[in-house]
Every structure is written in structure tokens, then in C-alpha cells.
Amino acid sequence: MLVYQESLEQFMTDVTGGEVAALIEDRVLTRLHMRVSPSERRSWGQSLDHLALAFVGSSVPGDAGVSIECQLPMSSKRIDFILSGYDEHDQAHVVIVELKQWDAAEATRQDGIVRTRFGRGMARTSHPSYQAWSYAAFLEGFNEAVETDSIALEPCAYLHNYSDDGVLTDPFYADHVQRAPLFFKRDRQKLRRFLERHVSRGDGGELMYRIDHGRIRPSKQLADSLAGLMKGNETFVLLDEQKVVFEAGLAAIRRASSSRKQVMIVRGGPGTGKSVVAVNLLVKAISEGSNTVYVTKNAAPREVYQTKLTGTMTKTRYAHLFKSSGSFMEAEPNCFDALVVDEAHRLAEHSGLYGNLGESQTKEIIAASNCAIFFIDEYQRIHIKDDGSEDKIHHFARQAGAEVTTWDLPSQFRCNGSDGYLAWVDHVLDIQETAQTDLQGVDYDFRVFDSPGELDDHIREMNTLDGKSRVVAGYTWPWVSKKTPSAMDISYSDHDYERRWNLHDDGSLWIVKESSIDEVGCIHTCQGLELSHVGVLIGPDLVVRDGRVITRPEYRAPQDSSVRGWKKRMREDPEGTEAILDAIIKNTYRTLMTRGLRGCNVFTDDLESREYFRERVGGFSSA
């Protein structure tokens, strides 16, 4: 949706008259039904004043189109500034300009991510070049007019307060800067030449009108390239029941419409292939012209499966196909053909940075799509705010008048394909009583170690086989290396063992980074993902006393948001909160202990707990 659309001549008049910020504010209110903060209004005035100076004395014609705060379809994202017209060869061009008031930034080791100062201090955010390019990639991938009318999109970023200090132009970000050039404080003339090169004849706003009214569907180029990525990719081969559920999901997407909404629930435990089916549905639906997105609350599955699909850990044109579950608060009803929701048990009641926006992510997803497919395992709810459940899905599906179907993925391909091991984990952690009281006859490498160093050595040895073995831990150690990078987080002084959490540089891609064998992963960066062998450090939040599994939320690290606010909840509802906390901690270790395809090794510093696990193994037990 276009908020402000005028000719360049009128834009310059509005800027010189000091009216442009007020006009944009008024149109955001009337067209997007949103109020803006005083700081956002000031930023429009300041940034657009600087940008307008680049047009003074330029050869860009006055009838070139100008669009400001252009909201991307199916998204709350808005493009700061767009210039449209034709070049000297009569090629249609739309120039996307991302405006930043930054005056400083810090590099990170995460692709396309930098740190800069916001109102609440330094925070990570997208590199300006990546941000501008991602908007262009979105329009290229999903706007029919861009593809059929051969409209060239030219992204760039203008940081009018920033003197180039080598941070944003660091070679680490070179690919993004090449796709969307940066213009700094002293680059006004360079920006002017960039704009003149792409727009030498005006279009009277026609090009953006075509884009704004263009049909939203995946481009053929996007669909073909995405399908090509799947060919020969063994990660996404469908087996047995996975193929059955995939075909059922595809049929639901095909028959869905705004007047015949479909909701599909797929139950499956660890390793049943929920994510494999979800990604296959995404790719196939896109190839059939369906506007489909893969959704999770947790960033780790999104980023890792995007990496496995594309074969690269750098950000690609496919990034906008992988969205957070909090992305649909402001989505238009039925604007997506399908939303494929992985890890649906992690859906929250509210969205936003502070968890205070929206009504229910489950409701928002159903409302925003003709077809919503939820992959769920309620025994993997590991956060006090996890709100995803079959009951919630059925409730909001009924409200929306949707047809609901339910499917199961019973066979699991992790843990050496052993359902017996999964049943034993549930039994030994006292999640539910099962007949699997030991591991006699179960073909899975489970070991109890007497020191973290021995466990670490074994995992390193296993990692030499295929590079897919890692150590993980309960989030009971404070993340001190966040502020002091040289500090160690996890420490067993009696065993001369120290390690850092993985959370700083690699974030959600920790599990696929080669060097991460030297770090320890937490629940938030490995849920929904798998390893060959997993080593689990059980913290003091779970101990065994007289054969009873006891959970202790007071031992969770201060940075762990999964139990944040539990003391207040205990005062309000002690019995209910105690049950929730008990389930969260047990589910956390269930999730960690079921990441391994071939083996799980554990260590706990509590001797009684260690002996409990050892006894429950039976037969072969320890290292």
C-alpha cells in the first residue's frame, strides 16, 4: 500500500514548505490506521530533507514518481523512499532508498547483522544494504507486475549522518553492499549520480501504481530456483508417513480459499520429520503459485532449514519465505494462501518485543491464511509463555469457520529410529509413565559420564565422523560472555572444565558452524534441530531425590526468559504455576536428550541424579 505518492516536483515542494512529515503522518493514519511517535515524525523530516538535497540541480525529471513509506504486501514492513521512472534505454526502474539517521555502528560475525544505538541502547539489527536489498528481493519474488512488466529494482541505503569508518563497508558485508550500495554523509554527489543513472525519464507514478495493484503470487523464477534447490538434497527426502502427511497438506492448500478455510494439525514427536514435511510443503506450494510461508516462533529452525535448503549460511533471496510467528498481527485477512507452522507448540499468546501485542498468534495465523498447517508436539513446550496447543487451534479454527483435519507422524527417524528410547526418556524424566523402564534391547548409544571433560572428549571424537555432534546444556549458567566476551560461562571447577555459551556470534546458526564444537548450545538454539551425537550437561534445575525427579526453577540463569516472572505467578497461582514450571524443565531436558540421531551422553554434577540415570539404563550404562 502506498502511503505518500506524488511527483518528484511535488515532493520537493512539500519538503521546502516543511510539510512533508505532517503529510506522511496524516496518510499513515488514514490509510494504514496507525499513529506514529514524535520521534518517527522527526526522522521523516530530517532524513527526507537530506535526501531532497541530492535532487537539487540533478537531471532527474520532475515527473518521476516518488513513493514514501510504501508498505510491503503481507507484511508490516515499509520502504522509506522510492523513486520511479525510466533510464536512457527506456528500461523501467524503481529505486529503493533505505534511509538511516545512524552516526555509528558495530560489526558482528552474523551475516547481514550489525549493532547500532537505539533508544534503549545498543542492539542488533539488519545491515542497511541487506535491508534495502531484502525489500527488493521480496517484490521480485512475489509481485506479478515486477516480473511480467520487467521492472528493474535498484536498492540502496543513504546514511546522511554517518561518516564511513569502515564498519558497514567491512569485507564481511561486501556481498550485501554490492547488491545495494551505501551512500554516506559525504556521498551526496554519488547518490545523485546513482539516481540520475536509473531515472532519466519520468513515469508520472505509473510504475508504482502497477506494482501496488499487482497480483501477489510467487514469481516463476523464484519457484523454479526454489524447486531446483530441493533436487538431490537428501535432507528433505520424504519417507513413509511423511509422504502421506505431505500429500494431505498439499491437498488442503489446493482446496483452501477465503470462503473455505482449512486448518490441518500434524502431531509428531521428536525426529518424526515434522520440519522435513513442512519445508517440502513450502517448496511445492510455491512451485504451484501458492503464496506460502514457513513459520516458527524460534529463530533457530527458520535459519538452519533455510541454510540446509540453500546450502549457504549467508542471507539469500529466500529469507522472506521464513517468518517469525509474531509477524501476522497486522496482516490482512486471508492474504496468504498457506502458512506452514513448525514447532506450533511454541506459539505465544502475545507478540511484540515485550510480549504485549496482539491477541493470540494461533488466531492471527489462522486469520491471515486460507490454509494453516500446524506441526505440533505439546511435550516440547519449554517456555512459560508457550501457548500453542491443539485445543487453541481447534478453538480459533471454529471461530474462523475453518475445516479441521488431524494427522499423525508416528514413526521417528532420530534416536536410531528407536521409539523405545523416546518412551524411556519420557519415563525416566517422569513426564509420563511408560512400559519402557530401561534400555535393555534398545539400539541406541546412551551413556552416563562421571565428568564433563569425559563427555566432551567423547562428543569431540564422534564429531570427527561427520561434524554433527555437539554439547548442549540446561540454561542454568549465566551468560556472562555476552558483556565480557573473554569470560567463560559454564564452569565445573571440580573438574577443571570451562566453556562458553554459543549465543554471541553464531546465534541461531550455532548448530551448523564448524567451530561450535568448542561451545555449548542451549535449548533456544537447538530445538527442532538434530545432531548425530548429543552431549547433555544437566544443570541443578533438575535433580533426583529418593527416586523422584525434582525440578527447581530458581536455578535457571537470569538471562533465560523461559521461566521469567515465575515468582510472581507462584504468588498468584502456586499450584498451576508449579505444574507449568515442572513441565517446562522436564520438557527442556526431553528436547535436549532427543536431539541425537545415534547417541545421547549425559553428565550431571549431582551424584544421586547421576546414579539414578545409570540405574534406569540397565545392562549397558556408563562410560
C-alpha positions as CSV (number, residue, x, y, z in Angstrom):
1,M,0.0,0.0,0.0
2,L,1.3,3.4,-0.9
3,V,1.1,6.0,1.9
4,Y,2.6,9.0,0.1
5,Q,2.7,9.1,-3.7
6,E,3.5,12.3,-5.6
7,S,5.7,13.5,-8.4
8,L,9.3,14.4,-7.6
9,E,8.4,18.1,-8.2
10,Q,5.5,17.9,-5.6
11,F,7.8,16.1,-3.2
12,M,10.4,18.9,-3.4
13,T,7.6,21.5,-2.8
14,D,6.4,19.6,0.2
15,V,9.9,19.4,1.6
16,T,10.8,23.0,1.1
17,G,7.5,24.0,2.5
18,G,8.2,22.0,5.7
19,E,5.0,19.9,5.2
20,V,6.3,16.5,4.1
21,A,6.4,14.9,7.6
22,A,2.9,16.2,8.5
23,L,1.5,14.9,5.2
24,I,3.0,11.4,5.7
25,E,1.8,11.2,9.3
26,D,-1.7,12.1,8.2
27,R,-1.7,9.5,5.4
28,V,-0.3,6.8,7.7
29,L,-3.2,7.4,9.9
30,T,-5.9,7.5,7.2
31,R,-4.5,4.7,5.0
32,L,-2.7,2.3,7.5
33,H,-4.8,3.3,10.5
34,M,-1.7,3.8,12.6
35,R,-0.4,6.5,14.8
36,V,3.3,7.4,14.7
37,S,5.6,8.6,17.5
38,P,7.0,12.1,17.6
39,S,10.5,10.6,17.0
40,E,9.3,8.8,13.8
41,R,7.8,12.1,12.5
42,R,11.1,13.9,13.3
43,S,13.1,11.3,11.4
44,W,10.9,11.7,8.3
45,G,11.6,15.5,8.3
46,Q,15.3,15.2,8.9
47,S,16.1,12.2,6.5
48,L,13.9,13.5,3.7
49,D,15.4,17.0,4.0
50,H,18.8,15.4,3.4
51,L,17.6,13.2,0.6
52,A,15.9,16.2,-1.1
53,L,19.3,18.0,-1.3
54,A,20.5,15.1,-3.6
55,F,17.9,16.1,-6.1
56,V,18.8,19.8,-6.2
57,G,20.5,20.5,-9.5
58,S,20.0,16.9,-10.7
59,S,18.8,15.8,-14.1
60,V,16.1,13.6,-12.6
61,P,12.9,14.9,-14.2
62,G,10.1,16.5,-12.1
63,D,7.5,14.0,-13.3
64,A,9.4,11.0,-11.9
65,G,7.4,9.1,-9.3
66,V,8.1,9.4,-5.6
67,S,6.6,7.0,-3.0
68,I,7.3,7.2,0.7
69,E,6.5,4.7,3.4
70,C,5.4,2.0,0.9
71,Q,4.0,-0.9,2.9
72,L,5.0,-4.3,1.6
73,P,2.1,-6.7,1.0
74,M,1.6,-9.4,3.6
75,S,3.9,-7.5,5.9
76,S,4.1,-4.6,8.3
77,K,7.5,-3.5,6.7
78,R,7.6,-0.2,5.0
79,I,10.0,1.1,2.4
80,D,11.3,4.5,3.3
81,F,11.6,6.1,-0.2
82,I,11.1,5.0,-3.8
83,L,11.9,6.9,-7.0
84,S,10.4,5.5,-10.2
85,G,10.9,6.2,-13.9
86,Y,12.9,5.1,-17.0
87,D,16.5,5.2,-17.9
88,E,18.0,6.4,-21.2
89,H,17.4,2.9,-22.7
90,D,13.7,3.0,-21.8
91,Q,14.2,0.4,-19.1
92,A,11.7,0.8,-16.2
93,H,13.4,1.3,-12.9
94,V,12.2,1.5,-9.3
95,V,14.9,2.8,-6.9
96,I,14.5,1.7,-3.3
97,V,16.3,4.0,-0.8
98,E,16.6,2.9,2.8
99,L,17.2,6.0,5.0
100,K,19.1,5.8,8.3
101,Q,20.0,8.5,10.8
102,W,22.8,6.4,12.3
103,D,26.1,8.0,13.1
104,A,27.9,4.9,14.3
105,A,27.6,1.1,14.1
106,E,29.5,-2.0,15.2
107,A,30.2,-5.1,13.1
108,T,29.2,-8.6,14.2
109,R,30.1,-12.0,12.9
110,Q,26.5,-12.7,11.9
111,D,25.7,-12.4,8.2
112,G,23.9,-9.2,7.4
113,I,23.7,-8.1,11.0
114,V,25.2,-5.1,12.7
115,R,24.8,-3.3,16.1
116,T,23.8,0.3,16.5
117,R,22.3,2.5,19.1
118,F,18.6,2.8,19.6
119,G,16.5,4.4,22.4
120,R,17.2,1.5,24.8
121,G,20.9,1.2,24.0
122,M,23.0,-0.9,21.5
123,A,21.1,-3.6,19.7
124,R,21.5,-5.9,16.7
125,T,19.7,-5.1,13.5
126,S,19.9,-5.7,9.8
127,H,22.7,-4.1,7.8
128,P,21.2,-1.2,5.8
129,S,22.3,-2.7,2.5
130,Y,20.8,-6.1,3.4
131,Q,17.5,-4.4,4.5
132,A,17.2,-2.4,1.2
133,W,18.0,-5.5,-0.9
134,S,15.6,-7.7,1.0
135,Y,12.7,-5.4,0.2
136,A,13.7,-5.6,-3.5
137,A,14.0,-9.4,-3.3
138,F,10.5,-9.6,-1.7
139,L,8.9,-7.6,-4.5
140,E,10.8,-9.5,-7.2
141,G,9.7,-12.8,-5.7
142,F,6.1,-12.0,-5.1
143,N,4.8,-9.1,-7.2
144,E,3.5,-10.2,-10.6
145,A,3.8,-6.7,-12.1
146,V,7.6,-6.6,-11.3
147,E,8.1,-9.9,-13.2
148,T,5.7,-9.5,-16.1
149,D,6.5,-5.8,-16.8
150,S,10.3,-6.4,-16.4
151,I,10.6,-3.6,-13.8
152,A,14.2,-3.4,-12.6
153,L,14.5,-2.8,-8.8
154,E,17.6,-0.9,-7.6
155,P,18.1,-0.9,-3.8
156,C,20.5,1.4,-1.9
157,A,20.9,2.9,1.5
158,Y,21.6,6.6,2.5
159,L,23.2,7.3,5.9
160,H,23.2,11.0,5.8
161,N,24.7,11.4,9.4
162,Y,27.4,8.7,9.0
163,S,31.0,9.2,8.0
164,D,32.3,6.0,6.6
165,D,34.5,4.4,9.2
166,G,34.9,1.0,7.5
167,V,32.4,-0.8,9.7
168,L,29.5,-1.0,7.3
169,T,31.8,-1.5,4.4
170,D,33.8,-4.2,6.1
171,P,34.6,-7.0,3.6
172,F,32.4,-9.3,5.7
173,Y,29.4,-7.3,4.4
174,A,30.7,-7.0,0.8
175,D,28.1,-9.1,-0.9
176,H,25.3,-7.1,0.6
177,V,26.9,-3.7,-0.2
178,Q,27.5,-4.9,-3.8
179,R,23.8,-5.7,-4.2
180,A,22.6,-2.4,-2.5
181,P,25.3,0.3,-2.5
182,L,25.8,2.5,0.6
183,F,25.9,6.3,0.5
184,F,27.3,8.2,3.5
185,K,27.4,11.7,4.8
186,R,29.8,13.0,2.2
187,D,28.4,10.9,-0.7
188,R,25.5,13.2,-1.8
189,Q,27.0,13.7,-5.3
190,K,27.5,9.9,-5.7
191,L,23.9,9.3,-4.6
192,R,22.7,11.9,-7.1
193,R,24.6,10.2,-10.0
194,F,23.1,6.8,-8.9
195,L,19.6,8.3,-9.1
196,E,20.2,10.0,-12.4
197,R,21.6,6.8,-13.9
198,H,18.4,4.9,-13.3
199,V,15.8,7.6,-13.8
200,S,16.3,10.0,-16.7
201,R,12.6,10.0,-17.9
202,G,9.6,10.3,-15.6
203,D,6.7,7.9,-15.3
204,G,4.2,10.0,-13.5
205,G,3.9,7.4,-10.7
206,E,2.7,4.8,-13.2
207,L,5.2,2.1,-12.2
208,M,4.4,2.1,-8.5
209,Y,0.7,2.1,-9.4
210,R,1.3,-1.1,-11.3
211,I,3.3,-2.6,-8.5
212,D,0.8,-1.5,-5.9
213,H,-2.1,-3.1,-7.8
214,G,0.0,-6.1,-9.0
215,R,-1.2,-9.6,-8.1
216,I,0.6,-11.2,-5.1
217,R,1.9,-14.6,-6.1
218,P,5.4,-16.3,-6.3
219,S,7.3,-15.4,-9.4
220,K,8.1,-18.3,-11.8
221,Q,11.8,-17.5,-11.3
222,L,11.5,-17.8,-7.5
223,A,9.5,-21.1,-7.8
224,D,11.9,-22.7,-10.3
225,S,15.0,-21.8,-8.4
226,L,13.5,-23.0,-5.1
227,A,12.5,-26.3,-6.6
228,G,16.0,-26.7,-8.0
229,L,17.4,-26.4,-4.6
230,M,15.4,-29.4,-3.5
231,K,16.6,-31.7,-6.2
232,G,19.2,-34.2,-4.8
233,N,19.0,-32.6,-1.3
234,E,18.9,-35.7,0.9
235,T,18.0,-33.6,3.9
236,F,14.5,-33.2,2.6
237,V,13.7,-36.7,1.2
238,L,10.2,-37.8,2.4
239,L,9.8,-41.3,3.9
240,D,6.8,-43.4,4.7
241,E,4.2,-41.5,6.7
242,Q,6.0,-38.2,5.9
243,K,4.9,-38.6,2.3
244,V,1.3,-39.3,3.3
245,V,1.1,-36.2,5.5
246,F,2.8,-34.1,2.8
247,E,0.2,-35.1,0.2
248,A,-2.6,-34.4,2.7
249,G,-1.1,-31.0,3.4
250,L,-0.8,-30.2,-0.3
251,A,-4.4,-31.2,-0.9
252,A,-5.5,-28.9,2.0
253,I,-3.6,-26.0,0.4
254,R,-5.1,-26.7,-3.0
255,R,-8.7,-26.8,-1.8
256,A,-8.5,-23.8,0.6
257,S,-9.9,-20.4,-0.2
258,S,-11.1,-17.4,1.8
259,S,-14.6,-18.9,1.9
260,R,-13.3,-22.4,2.6
261,K,-10.6,-22.0,5.1
262,Q,-8.5,-25.1,6.0
263,V,-6.7,-25.9,9.2
264,M,-4.5,-29.0,9.5
265,I,-2.9,-30.3,12.7
266,V,0.0,-32.7,12.4
267,R,1.1,-34.4,15.6
268,G,4.6,-35.8,15.8
269,G,7.3,-36.4,18.5
270,P,11.0,-35.7,18.2
271,G,12.6,-36.9,15.0
272,T,9.3,-37.8,13.2
273,G,10.2,-35.4,10.4
274,K,7.8,-32.5,11.1
275,S,10.3,-29.9,9.7
276,V,11.1,-32.0,6.7
277,V,7.5,-32.2,5.7
278,A,7.0,-28.5,6.5
279,V,9.8,-27.4,4.2
280,N,8.7,-29.7,1.4
281,L,5.2,-28.2,1.6
282,L,6.7,-24.7,1.4
283,V,8.6,-25.5,-1.7
284,K,5.9,-27.5,-3.5
285,A,3.2,-24.9,-2.7
286,I,5.5,-22.1,-4.0
287,S,6.1,-24.1,-7.2
288,E,2.3,-24.3,-7.8
289,G,2.0,-20.5,-7.4
290,S,0.7,-20.5,-3.9
291,N,1.7,-17.7,-1.6
292,T,3.1,-19.7,1.2
293,V,5.5,-19.1,4.2
294,Y,7.2,-21.3,6.7
295,V,6.6,-20.0,10.3
296,T,8.2,-20.7,13.7
297,K,8.5,-18.7,16.9
298,N,12.1,-19.8,17.5
299,A,14.6,-18.4,15.0
300,A,16.9,-21.5,15.0
301,P,14.7,-23.8,12.9
302,R,14.0,-21.0,10.4
303,E,17.6,-20.1,9.9
304,V,19.0,-23.6,9.9
305,Y,16.5,-25.0,7.5
306,Q,17.0,-22.0,5.2
307,T,20.7,-22.8,5.4
308,K,20.2,-26.5,4.6
309,L,17.9,-25.6,1.7
310,T,20.1,-23.0,0.1
311,G,23.5,-24.6,1.0
312,T,24.8,-21.3,2.4
313,M,24.9,-19.6,5.7
314,T,24.6,-16.2,4.1
315,K,21.3,-14.4,3.7
316,T,19.6,-15.1,0.4
317,R,16.6,-14.1,-1.6
318,Y,14.6,-16.9,0.1
319,A,14.8,-15.3,3.6
320,H,11.4,-13.7,3.3
321,L,9.8,-17.2,3.0
322,F,10.8,-18.0,6.6
323,K,8.9,-15.8,9.1
324,S,8.5,-15.4,12.9
325,S,5.2,-16.4,14.4
326,G,4.8,-12.8,15.6
327,S,4.7,-11.4,12.0
328,F,0.9,-11.6,11.5
329,M,-0.6,-9.2,14.0
330,E,-1.3,-6.6,11.3
331,A,-1.7,-9.0,8.3
332,E,-4.8,-8.5,6.1
333,P,-7.3,-11.4,6.4
334,N,-6.5,-14.3,4.1
335,C,-3.6,-12.6,2.5
336,F,-1.6,-15.8,2.5
337,D,-2.6,-18.9,0.6
338,A,-0.9,-21.0,3.2
339,L,1.1,-20.7,6.4
340,V,3.1,-23.8,7.4
341,V,3.7,-23.5,11.1
342,D,6.6,-25.7,12.5
343,E,7.0,-26.1,16.3
344,A,3.4,-24.9,16.8
345,H,3.6,-25.7,20.5
346,R,5.9,-22.7,20.8
347,L,3.3,-20.2,19.6
348,A,2.7,-17.4,22.1
349,E,-0.4,-15.7,23.3
350,H,1.0,-12.2,22.5
351,S,3.6,-10.9,20.1
352,G,5.9,-7.9,20.1
353,L,9.3,-7.3,21.7
354,Y,7.7,-7.2,25.2
355,G,5.0,-9.7,24.6
356,N,2.3,-7.2,24.9
357,L,0.8,-7.0,21.4
358,G,-1.9,-9.0,19.6
359,E,-4.5,-11.4,20.9
360,S,-3.1,-14.8,20.0
361,Q,-0.5,-15.9,17.5
362,T,-2.6,-19.0,16.7
363,K,-5.6,-16.8,15.9
364,E,-3.6,-14.4,13.9
365,I,-2.1,-17.2,11.7
366,I,-5.5,-18.7,11.0
367,A,-6.9,-15.3,10.2
368,A,-4.1,-14.4,7.8
369,S,-4.2,-17.5,5.7
370,N,-6.6,-19.6,3.7
371,C,-4.8,-22.7,4.9
372,A,-2.9,-23.0,8.2
373,I,-0.9,-26.2,8.8
374,F,0.3,-26.7,12.4
375,F,3.1,-29.2,13.3
376,I,2.9,-29.8,17.0
377,D,4.3,-31.8,19.9
378,E,2.9,-30.5,23.2
379,Y,5.7,-32.3,25.2
380,Q,8.2,-29.8,23.7
381,R,6.6,-26.7,25.2
382,I,9.7,-25.2,27.0
383,H,8.7,-21.6,27.8
384,I,6.4,-20.2,30.4
385,K,4.7,-18.2,27.6
386,D,4.3,-21.1,25.2
387,D,0.6,-21.2,24.3
388,G,0.4,-23.4,21.3
389,S,-2.0,-26.4,21.8
390,E,-4.4,-28.5,19.8
391,D,-7.3,-27.1,22.0
392,K,-6.3,-23.5,21.0
393,I,-6.0,-24.4,17.3
394,H,-9.5,-26.1,17.4
395,H,-11.0,-23.1,19.2
396,F,-9.8,-20.4,16.8
397,A,-10.5,-22.6,13.8
398,R,-14.1,-22.9,14.9
399,Q,-14.3,-19.1,15.3
400,A,-13.0,-18.7,11.7
401,G,-15.3,-21.3,10.3
402,A,-12.4,-23.4,9.1
403,E,-12.5,-27.1,8.3
404,V,-10.1,-29.0,10.6
405,T,-8.2,-32.3,9.8
406,T,-5.8,-34.0,12.1
407,W,-2.9,-36.3,11.1
408,D,-0.1,-38.2,12.9
409,L,3.6,-38.7,12.2
410,P,4.1,-41.8,14.3
411,S,7.5,-43.1,13.0
412,Q,10.6,-41.3,14.2
413,F,13.9,-41.3,12.4
414,R,16.0,-39.8,15.1
415,C,17.4,-41.7,18.1
416,N,18.4,-44.6,15.8
417,G,14.7,-44.9,14.9
418,S,14.0,-46.2,18.4
419,D,10.6,-45.4,19.8
420,G,11.7,-47.3,22.8
421,Y,14.3,-44.7,23.7
422,L,11.8,-41.9,23.4
423,A,9.4,-43.8,25.7
424,W,12.3,-44.4,28.1
425,V,13.1,-40.6,28.2
426,D,9.5,-39.8,29.0
427,H,9.6,-42.4,31.8
428,V,12.9,-41.6,33.3
429,L,12.2,-37.8,33.4
430,D,8.7,-38.6,34.9
431,I,6.9,-36.8,32.0
432,Q,4.6,-39.7,31.6
433,E,4.6,-43.3,32.7
434,T,5.5,-45.8,30.0
435,A,6.4,-49.5,29.9
436,Q,9.9,-48.6,28.8
437,T,11.6,-48.7,32.2
438,D,15.1,-49.4,31.0
439,L,17.1,-49.5,27.8
440,Q,17.6,-53.3,27.6
441,G,17.4,-54.3,23.9
442,V,17.2,-50.7,22.7
443,D,19.7,-50.0,19.9
444,Y,20.8,-46.5,20.9
445,D,24.0,-45.2,22.4
446,F,23.1,-43.7,25.7
447,R,25.9,-43.2,28.3
448,V,26.3,-41.5,31.7
449,F,29.6,-39.9,32.2
450,D,31.4,-39.1,35.5
451,S,32.9,-35.8,34.4
452,P,32.0,-33.1,31.8
453,G,35.5,-33.4,30.3
454,E,35.0,-37.1,29.5
455,L,31.6,-36.3,28.0
456,D,33.2,-33.5,25.9
457,D,36.0,-35.8,24.8
458,H,33.6,-38.4,23.6
459,I,31.5,-35.9,21.7
460,R,34.6,-34.5,20.0
461,E,35.5,-38.0,18.9
462,M,32.1,-38.6,17.5
463,N,32.3,-35.2,15.8
464,T,35.3,-36.3,13.7
465,L,33.0,-38.7,11.9
466,D,30.6,-36.2,10.3
467,G,31.0,-32.9,12.1
468,K,27.5,-33.1,13.5
469,S,28.0,-33.8,17.2
470,R,27.7,-31.1,19.9
471,V,27.4,-30.5,23.6
472,V,24.3,-28.8,24.9
473,A,23.1,-27.8,28.4
474,G,20.2,-26.7,30.5
475,Y,20.1,-22.9,30.7
476,T,21.3,-22.7,34.4
477,W,24.6,-20.9,33.9
478,P,24.5,-17.1,33.5
479,W,25.5,-15.7,30.1
480,V,28.5,-13.6,31.3
481,S,30.3,-13.7,28.0
482,K,27.6,-11.5,26.4
483,K,29.2,-8.5,28.1
484,T,32.6,-9.9,28.6
485,P,33.5,-11.9,25.5
486,S,36.7,-13.4,27.1
487,A,34.8,-14.8,30.1
488,M,33.7,-18.4,30.4
489,D,30.0,-19.2,31.2
490,I,29.8,-22.8,32.1
491,S,32.2,-23.9,34.8
492,Y,32.8,-27.1,36.7
493,S,35.7,-26.1,39.0
494,D,36.0,-29.6,40.5
495,H,36.5,-31.0,37.0
496,D,38.7,-28.2,35.5
497,Y,36.1,-27.7,32.7
498,E,35.0,-24.4,31.3
499,R,33.1,-23.4,28.2
500,R,31.2,-20.5,26.6
501,W,27.6,-20.4,25.6
502,N,27.1,-20.4,21.8
503,L,24.8,-17.4,21.9
504,H,27.0,-14.5,21.0
505,D,28.3,-14.6,17.4
506,D,26.6,-17.5,15.7
507,G,23.2,-17.2,17.3
508,S,20.7,-19.5,15.7
509,L,23.2,-20.9,13.2
510,W,25.4,-22.3,16.0
511,I,24.5,-25.8,15.4
512,V,25.8,-25.8,11.8
513,K,29.0,-23.8,12.4
514,E,32.2,-26.0,12.4
515,S,33.9,-24.1,15.3
516,S,30.9,-24.5,17.6
517,I,32.2,-27.8,18.8
518,D,34.2,-25.6,21.2
519,E,31.0,-24.0,22.6
520,V,27.9,-25.3,24.4
521,G,24.4,-24.9,23.0
522,C,21.2,-24.1,24.8
523,I,17.6,-25.1,24.3
524,H,16.8,-21.9,22.3
525,T,19.3,-22.7,19.5
526,C,18.7,-26.5,19.1
527,Q,15.0,-27.1,19.5
528,G,13.6,-28.6,16.3
529,L,17.1,-29.5,15.0
530,E,19.1,-32.6,15.1
531,L,22.7,-33.9,15.7
532,S,24.4,-37.2,15.2
533,H,25.5,-37.5,18.9
534,V,24.4,-35.1,21.6
535,G,26.1,-34.5,24.9
536,V,23.8,-33.1,27.6
537,L,25.0,-31.2,30.7
538,I,22.1,-31.4,33.2
539,G,22.2,-28.4,35.5
540,P,20.9,-28.1,39.0
541,D,17.4,-27.2,37.8
542,L,16.7,-31.0,37.6
543,V,17.8,-33.4,40.3
544,V,16.6,-36.8,41.6
545,R,15.9,-37.4,45.3
546,D,14.8,-40.8,46.5
547,G,13.8,-41.8,43.0
548,R,11.7,-38.7,42.4
549,V,12.6,-36.2,39.6
550,I,12.5,-32.7,41.1
551,T,12.6,-29.5,39.1
552,R,14.0,-26.3,40.6
553,P,13.3,-23.1,38.5
554,E,15.3,-21.0,40.9
555,Y,18.5,-22.5,39.4
556,R,17.7,-21.2,35.9
557,A,20.0,-18.4,34.6
558,P,18.9,-14.8,34.9
559,Q,19.0,-14.4,31.1
560,D,16.7,-17.3,30.5
561,S,13.3,-15.8,29.6
562,S,11.6,-19.2,29.5
563,V,10.7,-19.0,33.3
564,R,10.9,-15.2,33.7
565,G,8.2,-14.0,36.1
566,W,7.7,-17.3,37.7
567,K,7.9,-16.0,41.3
568,K,5.1,-13.5,40.6
569,R,3.0,-16.3,39.1
570,M,3.7,-18.5,42.0
571,R,2.1,-15.9,44.4
572,E,-0.9,-15.7,42.1
573,D,-1.4,-19.4,41.3
574,P,1.1,-21.6,43.1
575,E,-0.4,-25.0,42.1
576,G,-0.9,-24.1,38.4
577,T,2.4,-22.4,38.1
578,E,4.3,-25.2,39.8
579,A,2.8,-27.7,37.2
580,I,3.8,-25.4,34.3
581,L,7.4,-25.0,35.6
582,D,7.8,-28.7,36.2
583,A,6.7,-29.4,32.7
584,I,8.9,-26.7,31.2
585,I,12.1,-28.0,32.9
586,K,11.4,-31.7,32.1
587,N,10.4,-30.9,28.5
588,T,13.6,-28.9,28.1
589,Y,15.7,-31.9,29.0
590,R,13.5,-34.2,27.0
591,T,14.1,-32.0,24.0
592,L,17.9,-31.9,24.6
593,M,18.1,-35.6,25.2
594,T,16.3,-36.4,21.9
595,R,18.5,-34.3,19.5
596,G,20.9,-37.1,18.7
597,L,20.3,-39.4,15.7
598,R,22.7,-42.1,17.1
599,G,23.5,-41.3,20.7
600,C,23.0,-39.2,23.8
601,N,25.5,-38.8,26.6
602,V,24.7,-37.1,29.8
603,F,26.5,-35.6,32.8
604,T,25.1,-34.1,36.0
605,D,27.2,-32.9,38.9
606,D,24.7,-34.3,41.3
607,L,25.8,-37.8,42.3
608,E,22.4,-39.1,43.3
609,S,20.9,-37.9,40.0
610,R,23.8,-39.5,38.0
611,E,23.3,-42.9,39.7
612,Y,19.5,-42.6,39.0
613,F,20.1,-42.3,35.3
614,R,22.7,-45.1,35.4
615,E,20.4,-47.5,37.2
616,R,17.5,-46.7,34.9
617,V,19.6,-47.6,31.8
618,G,20.0,-51.3,32.9
619,G,22.6,-53.6,31.4
620,F,24.9,-51.2,29.5
621,S,25.0,-47.8,31.1
622,S,28.0,-45.7,31.6
623,A,31.4,-44.7,30.3
